[in-house]
Amino acid sequence: MPNRPDIIYLLSHDVSIDTLEYVVQLIAHVQTLPYHITIVNQSAHMYPQLTTIRQSASVDIVALHIPDDASFLLRLRVLIAFLRERQPALVHCLATSPDTDTESIIAMWLAQVPWRVVTFANIPASLTSDGIRPLYNTLMKRLLRTISTIIVYTNRAKQQLQQHFAITMTPIHVIPIGIDSQRYALHTTQQVSRSAVGLPEVGRIIGSVGPFITSKGYATLIHSMEHVWQQHPDCHLVLVGHGEDYAYLVQLAQKSAQPDHIHLILREMHQDTTDILPLIDVYVQPSFAEAMSFNLLIAMSMERPIVATTITNIQEIIDSNASGLLVRPGDPNSLATAINRMLNDPSIRITTALNARSRVSQRFLLETWQYATAACYHFV
């Protein structure tokens, strides 16, 4: 389509589940605009999330099939060659962090892409001064000045970028992700029974949805159940997801005091979980690190009482003691205390659940996020 400017969405080679969801939902809006869209998957894997949009006439999906263990120089050469051949008007790089996607930023610069947008999902909380850090910081400062627009999810991430890399000229936009709060409302969700989705029919349910990876903190949550059971022996823990830590989490569950009260439900991350979320009595997000969780926002929208950790990005989603309870990460005792507090006090459950939905409806709307991001595309 020669009359349409070409936008390339460049996925990180270690793209996360949330980033895949990010690009799928963002493109749903960008497709309505006069652009031709290409999604570039650097990994050798084809992610099922991308199959939902690959049939569109205005979207191409290109797999570069770069091996996960490819060298920095090989990855850089492939990216430069591809971008020079395509000559897009804009490249939007969906990066994990400045540390992990340096080659993508360099490739956009050396390929002389006219308009360059980068979304950073995470900013390292602590950039320590080791032998090469000063050199890296100097290089990254120069590279970030070549970016047209930087997008981050939180004000804290913006502050970290400005502090560590002394960014003064490059625009940094804080654009939180959003969800369709009408779609994820209890009154619009078809209610199913516990038995229909494989959940226990008796006892309250502590639950969480997300990939089975270390950073999600599920091991801490399993350990915390020992303390929860002391007050609420009928409680069940339900973890829904898929990932490399599945076998390890199963082992932890089997070693617990009540292995038959811990349930790991295998579901791919692109599968809908709105059948399970309304059945959860307390939703827990025990993460050590989190970019911006769609699952957390959906649980809040569905008026689930929330217990989460005091990591940077979550603190900008949840007002502590107002729309949820926050505890320090990696502490099973504190996590159990917060869960028990939710279970013991109906007024806290009701108040925080209603406040959580209100907060999502006011600050994390799908349309606001989509329009704000597309507004960064000033090249037309």
N, C-alpha and C positions, 0 to 999 in steps of 0.2 A: 504494500500500500504506500506508494511513493509520496502521497500528500500528507501522510501522518508522520509526525516526529517519532523517532524510535527511542523507546525507553528500555534499558536493560536493568533487570533486578539481579544483582550478583549475590548469590548465597554463599555464605562462609563454608569452607571445606569441612568444618565440624559443626554444621548448622544444628541448632537445637529444635526440639519439638515446638516450643513456643514461637520461635522465629519462623518456622514453616507455617504455623497457624497465622502469624502476623502477615506474611506475604499473601496467603490465600485470601484473607479477609480484606486486605488493602486493595488487592487487584480487583476484587468484586466491585469496588468503587471506581478505580482508575479505568476499568474497561468501558465505563460510560463516557469517558473523556476522549478527545480526538487524538489518541496516541496508539501506536503499535507497540506491543509489549513482548519482550523476550525475557524469560526466566532462565538464568544460567546456574546450573547445578554443578559445582566443582567436584563433588564427591563421585566415587564410582558407584554409589547406591542410587536407586530410583525410589524416592520417597512416595508412599501412597497418598500423602496429602496433595501432591501435585497433580495426581490423576483427576482430581475434581475440577481442574480448570484447563487441562490440556486439550480438550475438545473445542475450545473457543476459537473462532476464526481470527480474533484479534490478538491471540496469545500464542507465542511459540515457546516450547521448552527445549532447551539445549543442554545436553549432558556432556561435559568435557571429559569425563571418565579419568580424572586425575587420581592416581592411587593415593590413599590416605597417608602413606609414608613417603610420598614424593618430596624431594628436596625443595628448599625455598627457591632456588634459581630455576628449577624445572617448572615449578608452579608459576613463577613470575613470567617466564618466557611464553608459556601457553596462554596466559591471560593477556599479555601484551599483543600477541599475534591475533588472538580472537577479537579483541577490541579494535585493533587497527583495521581488521577486515570488515567488521560490522559498521564502524564509524557512527555510533549512536549519538543522538543529541544530548542524552543524559544517561548516566549510570547511577543507580541507587544501590549502594553496597550495604547489605544487611550483615553487619560484622558482629562477632562475639565481643571483641574488645580491641583496643589499639594494639595490644601485645600479640594477639593471635592472627590478625588480618593485615599485617603490614604490607604483604605482597600485593594485596588487592588495591590498597591505596597507592602504592608505587606504580602499579600497572595502569591505573586510571590517569595518573599524571604523565607517565612516559608515552601512553597512547594518545595523549592530548585530547581527552574527552572534554567537550566544551563545558558541560555542567555536571558537577560531581556532588552527589549527596551520600552521606554515610550515616547509618543508624548504628549506634553502639549499644548493644544489649547490656553490657557490664563495663564498669570502670573499676580497675583494681583498687581495692580499699586501701592498700598500702603499697606504694611504690618505693621500695627500699633502695638505698644507695649501695650497690655492690660494684664490682670492678667495671662492668660495662654499662651500668645504668646511666651515668652522665652522658655517655656517647649516644645511648639509645634515646634519651630525652631530647638531646639536641637534634637528632635525626627526625624524631617524631614531631617536634615543634615545626620544623621546616615542612614536613609532609602535610600536617594538618592545616597549614596556611594555604595549601593548594586546593583544599576542599571548598566547594561553594557553600554548602550548608551541612551542619552536623545536627543530627537529631538524637536526643536521649529521652529516657522515660521519666526521669525525676530531677528535681532541682538539685538534689545532692550530687547526682552524676554530673550535672553541669558545673557545679562548684569544684568537683574533683578534677575535671578536665582543665578548667581555668587555672586551678592551683598548680597542678603537676606539669602542665605544658605551656603555661603562660599565654593562653589563647586570648587575644584581645580584638583581632580583626575579623576572624571567621565567625559568622553567625552560628550560635548554638540555640536550637529551639527545643524546649521541653514539651514533648507531645506524648502524654500517657496513652496507652492503648485503650480501646473501649470495646464494649459488647452491646448487643441488642437487649436492653433490659426488659423489653416487652416479651421477647421470645423466651427469656429465662425468668419467667415469673411463675409462682406457684399456681395461679389461677389459669395459666395458659399451658401448663404441663400436664400431660396425661398421667394420672396416678396409676401405679401398678403395685401389686402386692410384693412383699419381701420374697416370698417363695418363688415368684415369677422371675426374679433376677438372681436367685441363688443365695439370698441372705437369710440368716436365722430369723425365725418368726417371733422369738421371745428375747427380751433384753434390749437395752438401749445400745445404739451403734455410734462408735467413734469412727470417723472415716476421713480418707484423703484420696485425692485423685492426682496422678502424675507419674512420670517415668520412674522406674525403679533404678535410680542412680544415687550415688553416695551423697551428693549435694542436697538431695531432697530431705535428708535427715530421718528417714524411716526407721533406721536402726534405733535412734534415740526414742522415737515414738513407741516402738515395740518394748523397749526397756521401761518406758514410763508406765506401761500398762500394769506392771507389778504393783505400783503404788495406787493406781486407779482401782484395781480389783480389791484392794484392802477395804475400800468404802463401797464399791459397786461391783460385787463379784459376778453380777449377771451381764456386765457390759461386754460387747464384742468390738473388736477392732477390724475394720474393713479397709484394705488398701487396693486401689484399682489402678492398673497400669500395665507396663511392660518394660523390660529393660535388663541390663547386664547384671544387676544385683538381685534378681529374682531368687536364684538358688540360695544365696547367702541369707536373704530375708526369711525364706522358708526354714532354714536351719535355726535362725534366731527364734522364730515362732515356735518351733518344735521343742526348744529348750526352755520356753517360758512356763510359768506356773499353770496356765490354762491354754495349751496349744490348740484345743478345739474351739477357742474363742478368738482366734486370729485367722482371718480369711484374706488370702491374696487372690484377687480376681484378675485374670489376664485379659486385658483389652488393649488393642492398638490405640495409640494416642489420637488417631483421627476418628475413632469411633465415638458416637454420641454417648454421654454418660448422664443425660438428664433423667433417665429412668431410675438411676441409683441415688443421685444427690438429694432428692426430696425425702428419702428414707433415712438419711443420716441425721442423728440428733445433735452431734457436735462435729463440725468440720475443723480439721487440724492441718496447719501448714508448718511443719517443723524444720523448714529449710535452713541450710547453712549459707546458701547463696541462691538468689532468685533474680532474674532479670525483670520480668513482669508477667505474672501468672494469669492466664485466661481462666484456668480452673478456679482460682481463688475468687476472681470477680464474679464468675458464674454462681459459685456457692453463696457469695454475698447477695447477689441479685435474687437468689432463691430463698433468701431469709434464713440461711443456716447460721446458728451461733458459731463464731469463729474464734479459734485459738491459733496464734501464729508466733513467729519469732521476730525479734527486734533487729532484723537485718535492714539495711538502708532502704531498699525499694519497698519492702512491705510496710515500713513505718510511714511512707507517704501514701499508702492505700488505706491503712486502718488507723483510726484514732483510738489510742489505747484507752480501755475502759468505756469507750463510747460506742464504737462499731465493732469491737472485738477485744480480746485479751491478748496482750503481747508478753512473751517471756524471752529470756536470753537463749540463743541457740546452743544445742549440745548438752542441755541440762535436763535429764529425765525427771528429776524431782520437781523442778519448777514447772515443767510441762504438765506433769500429773496434777500438781496443785491447781493450775489454771483449769484443767479439764474437770476436776472434781468441783471446783467453784461453779462452773457452768452447770454441771449436773445437779448440784445441790440447791441452786437458786433460780427458780423459774423466772423471776423478775429480770435478772441479768440476761438470761437467754432471750427473753422476749424483746427487751430494750435494745440489746446489741444487734439482734437479728433485724429488727425494723430499721435501726440506724444504718446498718450495713447496706441494705437495699437502697435506702435514701441516698447514701453516699455514692453508690455506683450510678444511680439515676442522675445525679447532679454533676459528677466529675469524670466519669469513665464511660461516656457514650460512644457507640460505634461511629455514628455520623460525625461527631466532633473530631475524633481521631483521624478518620479518613479525609475529611475536608482540610484539616490543618496540615496533614502530610502532603496532600496534593498541592496545597498552596505554596509549598517549598519549591515546586517545579517552575521556576521563573523564566525558563529558557524560551518559552513561546512568545 
